Amino acid sequence: MPNPKWRHSKRRKRARRTHYKTEAPTLATCKTTGATHRLHRAYSVDGDLYYRGQVLIPSKENSEAAAA
């Protein structure tokens, strides 16, 4: 791949890069808890870890109360 013959200025480089913007993440609302979270990610509500509306990892307080 060829190399550039002339150096580009900082202004020219920055002007080109102004169009590279991050997009806002897609958010969803859980039907079970009503919490807003990112799509395809696990999320925490009151110490419990949820994914797709189901509890993956219960909090220590809830698991101790259920065992007693």
Residue, then its C-alpha position, 0 to 999 in steps of 0.5 A: m500500500p502506498n504511503p502519502k507523499w505530503r503530511h496532512s495538517k492536524r486540522r484536516k485530520r480532525a475535520r475528517r474524524t468529526h464524522y466518526k460519532t458513537e451511537a447511543p446504545t439500544l435500550a429495552t425494558c424488562k417485562t418482569t422487573g420494569a428495569t431499563h437495560r441494554l439489549h443482550r446484556a445481563y442487568s442487576v435489580d435489587g442485587d439479583l442478576y437478570y437476563r431475558g426476564q429470568v434470574l440468573i444469580p439471586s442475591k445472597e440475601n434472597s438465597e439465604a431467606a429462601a433456604a431458611 
